[in-house]
Amino acid sequence: MLTEDEIFANETYIRDLLNEVEREGVKDYIQYIETSDFFSAPASTKYHRDYPGGLAEHCLNLLEPLKLSNSRLKEKEQLPEDSLIIIALCHDVCKEGLYIGDYGNYRTLPDHPANNKHSILSIERIKKYIRLTRNERDIILYHMGLFSCYEYGMEYTPEDLMRAIKRHPLVQIFAAIDMEETHWQR
């Protein structure tokens, strides 16, 4: 559980990191998440970081492992810092407005679009403000690995996922980082 000061510190840090991104629309994206429950929402109802501020904390927790993994890639495969910030901090923006209730009694809003298209919804929300590269889009789209394929009624197939992994290794690596943060770091 986070204190109000920790939630505010995470909000400030995320805003500062996003302000470093030199991409058109970032300021508008920051305004969007500031007017949402992104900074106060849980990351889930009961599985991981199921407390106020858990969503922002989860996103922040992915940035350093993503940077480390990126630094281990061949230089020509490494993504710029802006991409890493966008991927880590924005990949779960679809969960904004998803949860209702209070700590210990969160539930999913039944008609929220994230119930059916988690990663796609994040991409749609980000693209309203920030133009994504193909690599950024692929990494966010498949951040739940094979679960990303089955979530959408096979709109995206395991073969699509494999093609995305061949285009860029961080597709698979970020899915593993997200899985670790989600399931083993409760």
N, CA, C and O of each residue as an XYZ file, in Angstrom:
744
protein
N       0.840     -1.176      0.000
C       0.000      0.000      0.000
C       0.891      1.247      0.000
O       1.911      1.297      0.686
N       0.489      2.239     -0.773
C       1.250      3.478     -0.874
C       0.616      4.583     -0.033
O      -0.602      4.638      0.140
N       1.463      5.449      0.477
C       0.948      6.624      1.176
C       0.577      7.677      0.141
O       0.951      7.561     -1.025
N      -0.146      8.686      0.556
C      -0.497      9.800     -0.346
C       0.773     10.473     -0.876
O       0.831     10.871     -2.039
N       1.788     10.597     -0.015
C       3.049     11.205     -0.443
C       3.733     10.360     -1.516
O       4.294     10.908     -2.465
N       3.694      9.034     -1.378
C       4.299      8.148     -2.384
C       3.537      8.218     -3.701
O       4.148      8.224     -4.769
N       2.215      8.269     -3.637
C       1.404      8.400     -4.856
C       1.757      9.710     -5.561
O       1.940      9.735     -6.778
N       1.852     10.801     -4.790
C       2.197     12.094     -5.370
C       3.613     12.075     -5.950
O       3.853     12.642     -7.016
N       4.543     11.430     -5.257
C       5.926     11.345     -5.759
C       5.973     10.577     -7.076
O       6.692     10.974     -7.993
N       5.221      9.487     -7.183
C       5.168      8.729     -8.438
C       4.566      9.574     -9.554
O       5.057      9.569    -10.683
N       3.499     10.299     -9.229
C       2.865     11.175    -10.227
C       3.863     12.217    -10.732
O       3.985     12.438    -11.937
N       4.559     12.843     -9.818
C       5.539     13.870    -10.179
C       6.658     13.280    -11.031
O       7.071     13.875    -12.027
N       7.143     12.107    -10.633
C       8.233     11.465    -11.371
C       7.786     11.077    -12.778
O       8.526     11.291    -13.738
N       6.598     10.515    -12.914
C       6.084     10.139    -14.239
C       5.923     11.384    -15.104
O       6.309     11.386    -16.272
N       5.362     12.425    -14.538
C       5.182     13.665    -15.296
C       6.551     14.213    -15.742
O       6.704     14.646    -16.884
N       7.534     14.191    -14.846
C       8.875     14.674    -15.198
C       9.505     13.831    -16.308
O      10.107     14.370    -17.237
N       9.365     12.515    -16.209
C       9.918     11.636    -17.249
C       9.250     11.890    -18.593
O       9.925     11.994    -19.617
N       7.933     11.989    -18.590
C       7.217     12.246    -19.844
C       7.584     13.613    -20.420
O       7.649     13.768    -21.639
N       7.820     14.593    -19.573
C       8.219     15.925    -20.050
C       9.588     15.905    -20.723
O       9.913     16.814    -21.487
N      10.390     14.882    -20.450
C      11.693     14.735    -21.116
C      11.546     14.230    -22.548
O      12.452     14.397    -23.364
N      10.407     13.615    -22.853
C      10.178     13.049    -24.180
C       9.962     14.187    -25.175
O       9.069     15.017    -25.004
N      10.777     14.212    -26.195
C      10.674     15.258    -27.208
C       9.849     14.750    -28.380
O      10.366     14.428    -29.450
N       8.557     14.692    -28.138
C       7.648     14.191    -29.168
C       6.375     15.022    -29.116
O       5.871     15.347    -28.041
N       5.871     15.355    -30.281
C       4.639     16.133    -30.363
C       3.510     15.404    -29.641
O       3.358     14.190    -29.780
N       2.724     16.145    -28.873
C       1.555     15.599    -28.207
C       1.774     15.138    -26.776
O       0.815     14.817    -26.074
N       3.022     15.101    -26.339
C       3.307     14.602    -24.986
C       2.631     15.472    -23.924
O       2.062     14.950    -22.965
N       2.690     16.767    -24.089
C       2.069     17.669    -23.102
C       0.570     17.408    -23.005
O       0.006     17.406    -21.911
N      -0.073     17.189    -24.145
C      -1.514     16.888    -24.144
C      -1.791     15.529    -23.494
O      -2.790     15.360    -22.794
N      -0.901     14.568    -23.732
C      -1.055     13.258    -23.096
C      -0.952     13.394    -21.574
O      -1.731     12.790    -20.837
N       0.004     14.182    -21.117
C       0.157     14.399    -19.675
C      -1.114     15.012    -19.102
O      -1.579     14.594    -18.042
N      -1.676     15.991    -19.787
C      -2.936     16.603    -19.329
C      -4.046     15.553    -19.257
O      -4.851     15.550    -18.326
N      -4.078     14.666    -20.249
C      -5.091     13.604    -20.273
C      -4.976     12.708    -19.036
O      -5.974     12.455    -18.362
N      -3.768     12.231    -18.736
C      -3.663     11.320    -17.592
C      -3.839     12.053    -16.267
O      -4.268     11.458    -15.278
N      -3.509     13.341    -16.245
C      -3.712     14.114    -15.019
C      -5.201     14.277    -14.691
O      -5.573     14.382    -13.522
N      -6.037     14.296    -15.709
C      -7.477     14.455    -15.476
C      -8.183     13.112    -15.306
O      -9.394     13.063    -15.089
N      -7.428     12.034    -15.406
C      -7.993     10.693    -15.229
C      -7.619     10.168    -13.839
O      -7.069     10.898    -13.014
N      -7.922      8.909    -13.599
C      -7.530      8.289    -12.321
C      -6.235      7.485    -12.460
O      -5.942      6.640    -11.614
N      -5.468      7.735    -13.502
C      -4.256      6.969    -13.770
C      -3.327      6.910    -12.560
O      -2.782      5.849    -12.256
N      -3.138      8.020    -11.872
C      -2.185      8.065    -10.761
C      -2.747      7.491     -9.467
O      -1.981      7.100     -8.587
N      -4.055      7.433     -9.337
C      -4.674      6.936     -8.097
C      -5.262      5.538     -8.234
O      -5.630      4.923     -7.233
N      -5.356      5.031     -9.457
C      -5.988      3.726     -9.704
C      -5.093      2.566     -9.271
O      -3.870      2.696     -9.242
N      -5.704      1.446     -8.937
C      -4.915      0.229     -8.702
C      -4.477     -0.346    -10.045
O      -4.983      0.059    -11.091
N      -3.546     -1.280    -10.016
C      -3.132     -1.954    -11.248
C      -4.048     -3.132    -11.564
O      -4.101     -3.586    -12.707
N      -4.773     -3.631    -10.559
C      -5.706     -4.739    -10.750
C      -6.682     -4.768     -9.578
O      -6.573     -3.976     -8.642
N      -7.627     -5.685     -9.646
C      -8.593     -5.802     -8.550
C      -8.055     -6.636     -7.406
O      -8.393     -6.398     -6.247
N      -7.208     -7.627     -7.729
C      -6.698     -8.490     -6.660
C      -5.387     -9.192     -6.972
O      -4.848     -9.880     -6.105
N      -4.857     -9.043     -8.175
C      -3.701     -9.842     -8.574
C      -2.355     -9.175     -8.338
O      -1.413     -9.826     -7.888
N      -2.257     -7.902     -8.632
C      -0.985     -7.208     -8.398
C      -1.244     -5.729     -8.197
O      -2.046     -5.114     -8.900
N      -0.549     -5.179     -7.227
C      -0.630     -3.751     -6.912
C      -2.084     -3.276     -6.893
O      -2.461     -2.305     -7.548
N      -2.875     -4.003     -6.117
C      -4.328     -3.769     -6.032
C      -4.664     -2.751     -4.949
O      -5.518     -2.985     -4.094
N      -3.978     -1.629     -5.006
C      -4.172     -0.566     -4.026
C      -4.062      0.774     -4.745
O      -3.531      0.840     -5.854
N      -4.557      1.836     -4.129
C      -4.482      3.155     -4.772
C      -3.045      3.502     -5.166
O      -2.117      3.378     -4.368
N      -2.889      3.937     -6.408
C      -1.567      4.285     -6.919
C      -0.814      3.118     -7.512
O       0.295      3.298     -8.015
N      -1.385      1.921     -7.468
C      -0.706      0.724     -7.960
C      -0.438      0.738     -9.455
O       0.579      0.209     -9.903
N      -1.330      1.331    -10.233
C      -1.149      1.363    -11.684
C       0.087      2.179    -12.065
O       0.929      1.714    -12.832
N       0.192      3.374    -11.537
C       1.356      4.213    -11.835
C       2.636      3.562    -11.320
O       3.667      3.593    -11.992
N       2.569      2.972    -10.124
C       3.740      2.299     -9.563
C       4.176      1.139    -10.458
O       5.369      0.963    -10.707
N       3.216      0.350    -10.941
C       3.519     -0.768    -11.841
C       4.246     -0.260    -13.090
O       5.265     -0.822    -13.489
N       3.729      0.786    -13.694
C       4.348      1.319    -14.909
C       5.765      1.810    -14.641
O       6.678      1.540    -15.422
N       5.948      2.522    -13.553
C       7.294      2.994    -13.190
C       8.257      1.839    -12.957
O       9.429      1.918    -13.327
N       7.764      0.767    -12.346
C       8.626     -0.375    -12.034
C       9.140     -1.094    -13.278
O      10.077     -1.887    -13.185
N       8.556     -0.834    -14.416
C       9.000     -1.482    -15.653
C      10.099     -0.701    -16.366
O      10.819     -1.259    -17.194
N      10.232      0.572    -16.054
C      11.155      1.415    -16.821
C      12.625      1.010    -16.659
O      13.325      0.855    -17.660
N      13.096      0.839    -15.457
C      14.525      0.514    -15.278
C      14.890     -0.852    -15.857
O      15.914     -0.960    -16.531
N      14.087     -1.912    -15.619
C      14.424     -3.181    -16.267
C      14.387     -3.098    -17.799
O      15.168     -3.765    -18.478
N      13.473     -2.273    -18.341
C      13.417     -2.090    -19.791
C      14.678     -1.383    -20.290
O      15.246     -1.766    -21.313
N      15.105     -0.361    -19.571
C      16.346      0.334    -19.952
C      17.543     -0.617    -19.912
O      18.378     -0.612    -20.816
N      17.619     -1.430    -18.863
C      18.722     -2.374    -18.741
C      18.707     -3.381    -19.893
O      19.742     -3.654    -20.501
N      17.543     -3.922    -20.184
C      17.433     -4.890    -21.289
C      17.792     -4.236    -22.618
O      18.478     -4.841    -23.441
N      17.341     -3.028    -22.828
C      17.654     -2.295    -24.056
C      19.166     -2.095    -24.190
O      19.715     -2.226    -25.284
N      19.835     -1.779    -23.086
C      21.286     -1.532    -23.125
C      22.073     -2.793    -23.472
O      23.219     -2.704    -23.913
N      21.481     -3.943    -23.280
C      22.157     -5.216    -23.571
C      21.984     -5.665    -25.015
O      22.609     -6.633    -25.449
N      21.137     -4.964    -25.756
C      20.925     -5.301    -27.165
C      22.071     -4.777    -28.008
O      22.832     -3.911    -27.576
N      22.188     -5.311    -29.219
C      23.157     -4.757    -30.160
C      22.806     -3.292    -30.369
O      21.635     -2.914    -30.335
N      23.812     -2.482    -30.581
C      23.587     -1.032    -30.681
C      22.530     -0.686    -31.728
O      21.708      0.201    -31.499
N      22.540     -1.367    -32.866
C      21.575     -1.051    -33.926
C      20.140     -1.439    -33.547
O      19.193     -0.960    -34.170
N      19.968     -2.295    -32.539
C      18.633     -2.710    -32.090
C      18.107     -1.854    -30.943
O      16.915     -1.898    -30.638
N      18.978     -1.078    -30.304
C      18.571     -0.308    -29.140
C      17.584      0.792    -29.522
O      17.746      1.472    -30.535
N      16.568      0.947    -28.695
C      15.582      1.999    -28.895
C      16.014      3.245    -28.136
O      16.719      3.147    -27.132
N      15.596      4.414    -28.606
C      15.946      5.644    -27.886
C      15.198      5.742    -26.559
O      14.166      5.104    -26.355
N      15.743      6.549    -25.675
C      15.167      6.741    -24.338
C      13.691      7.144    -24.400
O      12.888      6.671    -23.596
N      13.331      8.017    -25.349
C      11.933      8.440    -25.483
C      11.007      7.242    -25.663
O       9.943      7.170    -25.047
N      11.417      6.311    -26.503
C      10.597      5.118    -26.751
C      10.427      4.296    -25.478
O       9.330      3.819    -25.185
N      11.495      4.132    -24.733
C      11.435      3.332    -23.509
C      10.487      3.963    -22.490
O       9.721      3.263    -21.827
N      10.543      5.276    -22.371
C       9.656      5.979    -21.441
C       8.204      5.804    -21.859
O       7.344      5.509    -21.029
N       7.933      5.987    -23.139
C       6.558      5.837    -23.627
C       6.057      4.414    -23.412
O       4.940      4.216    -22.932
N       6.858      3.439    -23.758
C       6.443      2.036    -23.624
C       6.125      1.701    -22.165
O       5.036      1.216    -21.858
N       7.068      1.960    -21.282
C       6.888      1.569    -19.876
C       5.754      2.341    -19.207
O       4.906      1.747    -18.543
N       5.737      3.646    -19.377
C       4.798      4.472    -18.623
C       3.396      4.510    -19.221
O       2.445      4.885    -18.535
N       3.257      4.133    -20.472
C       1.956      4.251    -21.140
C       1.298      2.912    -21.490
O       0.137      2.896    -21.896
N       2.001      1.805    -21.345
C       1.494      0.527    -21.857
C       0.167      0.099    -21.239
O      -0.598     -0.613    -21.890
N      -0.131      0.503    -20.019
C      -1.377      0.104    -19.349
C      -2.340      1.271    -19.140
O      -3.183      1.222    -18.245
N      -2.225      2.313    -19.952
C      -3.129      3.458    -19.805
C      -4.585      3.046    -20.042
O      -5.502      3.771    -19.658
N      -4.797      1.910    -20.660
C      -6.149      1.396    -20.879
C      -6.888      1.155    -19.564
O      -8.118      1.118    -19.537
N      -6.143      0.991    -18.485
C      -6.769      0.708    -17.186
C      -7.300      1.967    -16.512
O      -7.936      1.891    -15.461
N      -7.041      3.116    -17.111
C      -7.600      4.366    -16.593
C      -9.124      4.252    -16.674
O      -9.679      3.969    -17.735
N      -9.782      4.472    -15.552
C     -11.248      4.404    -15.513
C     -11.826      3.004    -15.465
O     -13.044      2.840    -15.544
N     -10.985      1.998    -15.338
C     -11.440      0.603    -15.371
C     -11.979      0.105    -14.040
O     -12.920     -0.688    -14.011
N     -11.397      0.560    -12.943
C     -11.738     -0.001    -11.635
C     -12.625      0.946    -10.833
O     -12.446      2.164    -10.851
N     -13.575      0.357    -10.136
C     -14.441      1.115     -9.242
C     -14.389      0.472     -7.869
O     -13.990     -0.684     -7.731
N     -14.788      1.215     -6.864
C     -14.756      0.707     -5.501
C     -13.604      1.290     -4.719
O     -12.960      2.252     -5.140
N     -13.361      0.696     -3.587
C     -12.314      1.160     -2.684
C     -11.317      0.031     -2.439
O     -11.559     -1.127     -2.779
N     -10.182      0.408     -1.834
C      -9.154     -0.569     -1.527
C      -9.743     -1.773     -0.801
O     -10.487     -1.624      0.169
N      -9.406     -2.951     -1.274
C      -9.922     -4.188     -0.709
C     -11.251     -4.609     -1.310
O     -11.721     -5.721     -1.074
N     -11.854     -3.724     -2.084
C     -13.159     -4.017     -2.677
C     -13.241     -3.472     -4.109
O     -14.316     -3.081     -4.565
N     -12.106     -3.448     -4.813
C     -12.125     -2.989     -6.204
C     -12.815     -4.016     -7.080
O     -12.731     -5.220     -6.836
N     -13.488     -3.532     -8.087
C     -14.064     -4.397     -9.116
C     -13.930     -3.690    -10.465
O     -13.739     -2.476    -10.537
N     -14.035     -4.467    -11.505
C     -13.900     -3.942    -12.852
C     -15.235     -3.370    -13.311
O     -16.285     -3.986    -13.129
N     -15.180     -2.197    -13.900
C     -16.369     -1.596    -14.479
C     -16.818     -2.494    -15.629
O     -16.070     -2.664    -16.593
N     -18.026     -3.077    -15.555
C     -18.437     -4.117    -16.504
C     -18.383     -3.722    -17.983
O     -18.004     -4.549    -18.812
N     -18.741     -2.516    -18.336
C     -18.789     -2.155    -19.751
C     -17.560     -1.379    -20.223
O     -17.591     -0.766    -21.290
N     -16.480     -1.398    -19.442
C     -15.256     -0.688    -19.829
C     -14.605     -1.412    -21.007
O     -14.495     -2.638    -20.985
N     -14.172     -0.679    -22.033
C     -13.592     -1.340    -23.219
C     -12.322     -2.143    -22.947
O     -11.984     -3.023    -23.738
N     -11.610     -1.869    -21.856
C     -10.386     -2.634    -21.553
C     -10.692     -4.088    -21.226
O      -9.793     -4.928    -21.259
N     -11.929     -4.394    -20.917
C     -12.291     -5.780    -20.641
C     -12.132     -6.659    -21.870
O     -11.931     -7.866    -21.738
N     -12.217     -6.083    -23.054
C     -12.148     -6.861    -24.288
C     -10.912     -6.589    -25.129
O     -10.524     -7.428    -25.942
N     -10.302     -5.464    -24.954
C      -9.161     -5.129    -25.818
C      -8.129     -4.301    -25.069
O      -7.912     -3.128    -25.373
N      -7.517     -4.909    -24.118
C      -6.564     -4.285    -23.204
C      -5.460     -3.509    -23.937
O      -5.416     -2.282    -23.850
N      -4.591     -4.188    -24.641
C      -3.437     -3.542    -25.271
C      -3.848     -2.616    -26.402
O      -3.277     -1.538    -26.565
N      -4.833     -3.030    -27.180
C      -5.314     -2.200    -28.291
C      -5.836     -0.877    -27.744
O      -5.578      0.180    -28.320
N      -6.562     -0.929    -26.644
C      -7.112      0.285    -26.057
C      -5.990      1.220    -25.599
O      -6.087      2.434    -25.781
N      -4.937      0.672    -25.011
C      -3.793      1.518    -24.639
C      -3.225      2.212    -25.869
O      -2.965      3.414    -25.840
N      -3.032      1.467    -26.943
C      -2.489      2.052    -28.174
C      -3.416      3.146    -28.699
O      -2.955      4.221    -29.084
N      -4.721      2.877    -28.714
C      -5.671      3.883    -29.197
C      -5.611      5.153    -28.359
O      -5.647      6.258    -28.900
N      -5.520      5.001    -27.053
C      -5.474      6.183    -26.175
C      -4.172      6.958    -26.342
O      -4.187      8.189    -26.364
N      -3.068      6.268    -26.458
C      -1.783      6.947    -26.644
C      -1.778      7.691    -27.978
O      -1.364      8.849    -28.046
N      -2.241      7.019    -29.041
C      -2.192      7.590    -30.387
C      -3.062      8.832    -30.547
O      -2.884      9.583    -31.506
N      -3.980      9.060    -29.648
C      -4.746     10.311    -29.708
C      -3.837     11.513    -29.490
O      -4.156     12.627    -29.906
N      -2.696     11.280    -28.833
C      -1.811     12.373    -28.455
C      -0.410     12.245    -29.030
O       0.186     13.230    -29.465
N       0.110     11.025    -29.029
C       1.512     10.787    -29.394
C       1.558      9.782    -30.545
O       0.921      8.730    -30.489
N       2.304     10.113    -31.566
C       2.490      9.171    -32.666
C       3.476      8.087    -32.239
O       4.590      8.389    -31.813
N       3.066      6.835    -32.353
C       3.904      5.703    -31.957
C       4.682      5.164    -33.146
O       4.187      5.164    -34.273
N       5.902      4.705    -32.892
C       6.655      3.998    -33.924
C       6.107      2.570    -34.014
O       5.367      2.131    -33.134
N       6.461      1.868    -35.048
C       6.017      0.476    -35.180
C       6.527     -0.373    -34.023
O       5.786     -1.193    -33.481
N       7.785     -0.183    -33.643
C       8.334     -0.959    -32.524
C       7.590     -0.672    -31.231
O       7.262     -1.599    -30.490
N       7.319      0.594    -30.947
C       6.572      0.944    -29.736
C       5.194      0.292    -29.751
O       4.748     -0.273    -28.752
N       4.532      0.381    -30.896
C       3.196     -0.205    -31.026
C       3.249     -1.718    -30.808
O       2.429     -2.263    -30.070
N       4.193     -2.391    -31.434
C       4.317     -3.847    -31.278
C       4.589     -4.226    -29.824
O       3.983     -5.160    -29.300
N       5.498     -3.503    -29.177
C       5.864     -3.842    -27.798
C       4.673     -3.653    -26.865
O       4.438     -4.484    -25.988
N       3.921     -2.571    -27.044
C       2.731     -2.344    -26.216
C       1.639     -3.357    -26.559
O       0.997     -3.904    -25.663
N       1.428     -3.607    -27.845
C       0.387     -4.552    -28.271
C       0.602     -5.934    -27.673
O      -0.352     -6.569    -27.225
N       1.832     -6.400    -27.662
C       2.127     -7.758    -27.208
C       2.745     -7.800    -25.813
O       3.462     -8.748    -25.492
N       2.487     -6.804    -24.985
C       3.138     -6.777    -23.669
C       2.635     -7.876    -22.738
O       3.200     -8.077    -21.663
N       1.597     -8.578    -23.130
C       1.138     -9.722    -22.332
C       1.483    -11.039    -23.032
O       0.883    -12.073    -22.741
N       2.437    -11.001    -23.940
C       2.879    -12.202    -24.631
C       1.740    -12.875    -25.380
O       0.940    -12.205    -26.034
N       1.665    -14.199    -25.287
C       0.598    -14.937    -25.986
C      -0.793    -14.553    -25.501
O      -1.757    -14.655    -26.260
N      -0.916    -14.112    -24.251
C      -2.220    -13.684    -23.760
C      -2.768    -12.552    -24.625
O      -3.982    -12.417    -24.778
N      -1.880    -11.741    -25.189
C      -2.311    -10.648    -26.053
C      -3.049    -11.174    -27.272
O      -3.973    -10.529    -27.767
N      -2.652    -12.329    -27.755
C      -3.316    -12.909    -28.930
C      -4.702    -13.428    -28.574
O      -5.667    -13.164    -29.291
N      -4.803    -14.145    -27.500
C      -6.068    -14.780    -27.147
C      -7.089    -13.810    -26.584
O      -8.289    -14.085    -26.601
N      -6.620    -12.685    -26.088
C      -7.522    -11.706    -25.488
C      -8.509    -11.138    -26.499
O      -9.628    -10.784    -26.130
N      -8.124    -11.047    -27.740
C      -8.942    -10.377    -28.738
C      -9.658    -11.348    -29.667
O      -9.993    -10.984    -30.794
N      -9.895    -12.555    -29.225
C     -10.565    -13.517    -30.090
C      -9.742    -13.859    -31.311
O     -10.279    -14.069    -32.399
N      -8.437    -13.914    -31.123
C      -7.488    -14.273    -32.173
C      -7.423    -13.244    -33.302
O      -7.072    -13.590    -34.430
N      -7.755    -11.991    -33.014
C      -7.539    -10.935    -34.003
C      -6.053    -10.881    -34.349
O      -5.674    -10.638    -35.495
N      -5.223    -11.112    -33.336
C      -3.788    -11.228    -33.530
C      -3.415    -12.655    -33.173
O      -3.821    -13.169    -32.131
N      -2.650    -13.287    -34.031
C      -2.326    -14.701    -33.859
C      -0.936    -14.865    -33.248
O      -0.146    -13.921    -33.219
N      -0.645    -16.069    -32.762
C       0.728    -16.323    -32.299
C       1.761    -16.072    -33.401
O       2.891    -15.677    -33.114
N       1.379    -16.297    -34.642
C       2.295    -16.023    -35.755
C       2.569    -14.527    -35.874
O       3.692    -14.122    -36.175
N       1.540    -13.701    -35.638
C       1.740    -12.248    -35.642
C       2.729    -11.851    -34.537
O       3.612    -11.019    -34.740
N       2.555    -12.463    -33.379
C       3.463    -12.200    -32.262
C       4.892    -12.586    -32.640
O       5.824    -11.827    -32.376
N       5.073    -13.742    -33.248
C       6.417    -14.187    -33.634
C       7.038    -13.230    -34.649
O       8.231    -12.937    -34.569
N       6.243    -12.740    -35.602
C       6.763    -11.765    -36.569
C       7.196    -10.479    -35.852
O       8.221     -9.889    -36.193
N       6.417    -10.054    -34.868
C       6.762     -8.842    -34.113
C       8.060     -9.056    -33.327
O       8.896     -8.155    -33.255
N       8.228    -10.237    -32.744
C       9.456    -10.543    -32.002
C      10.662    -10.527    -32.943
O      11.740    -10.068    -32.565
N      10.481    -11.027    -34.164
C      11.580    -11.010    -35.135
C      11.928     -9.583    -35.551
O      13.087     -9.277    -35.830
N      10.906     -8.701    -35.591
C      11.171     -7.298    -35.935
C      11.962     -6.610    -34.833
O      12.843     -5.794    -35.102
N      11.633     -6.955    -33.573
C      12.374     -6.335    -32.469
C      12.347     -7.220    -31.226
O      11.271     -7.623    -30.784
N      13.518     -7.530    -30.651
C      13.585     -8.431    -29.493
C      12.899     -7.886    -28.234
O      12.517     -8.667    -27.362
N      12.736     -6.567    -28.123
C      12.096     -6.032    -26.920
C      10.613     -6.394    -26.832
O      10.009     -6.245    -25.770
N      10.023     -6.863    -27.918
C       8.633     -7.327    -27.857
C       8.541     -8.453    -26.831
O       7.703     -8.412    -25.930
N       9.392     -9.442    -26.970
C       9.384    -10.583    -26.048
C       9.954    -10.202    -24.681
O       9.449    -10.642    -23.649
N      10.988     -9.398    -24.678
C      11.636     -9.024    -23.425
C      10.695     -8.209    -22.546
O      10.601     -8.458    -21.344
N       9.991     -7.232    -23.137
C       9.083     -6.409    -22.334
C       7.931     -7.242    -21.789
O       7.480     -7.008    -20.667
N       7.449     -8.208    -22.562
C       6.389     -9.098    -22.060
C       6.883     -9.854    -20.827
O       6.137    -10.036    -19.865
N       8.139    -10.292    -20.859
C       8.699    -11.006    -19.701
C       8.862    -10.069    -18.503
O       8.588    -10.456    -17.367
N       9.302     -8.852    -18.755
C       9.458     -7.872    -17.674
C       8.101     -7.566    -17.045
O       7.975     -7.517    -15.821
N       7.094     -7.363    -17.879
C       5.744     -7.084    -17.374
C       5.196     -8.279    -16.595
O       4.572     -8.105    -15.548
N       5.425     -9.479    -17.095
C       4.967    -10.689    -16.414
C       5.630    -10.810    -15.043
O       4.971    -11.128    -14.053
N       6.920    -10.558    -14.992
C       7.624    -10.635    -13.714
C       7.061     -9.614    -12.720
O       6.764     -9.957    -11.575
N       6.920     -8.388    -13.151
C       6.416     -7.324    -12.282
C       4.983     -7.621    -11.841
O       4.606     -7.335    -10.704
N       4.200     -8.187    -12.730
C       2.792     -8.457    -12.457
C       2.587     -9.663    -11.536
O       1.782     -9.613    -10.606
N       3.312    -10.727    -11.802
C       3.008    -11.992    -11.117
C       3.979    -12.390    -10.016
O       3.609    -13.142     -9.114
N       5.202    -11.905    -10.071
C       6.156    -12.367     -9.074
C       6.597    -11.291     -8.094
O       7.287    -11.586     -7.118
N       6.211    -10.061     -8.341
C       6.637     -8.975     -7.461
C       5.460     -8.386     -6.703
O       5.416     -7.177     -6.476
N       4.529     -9.199     -6.316
C       3.323     -8.696     -5.647
C       3.684     -8.090     -4.346
O       2.810     -7.607     -3.626
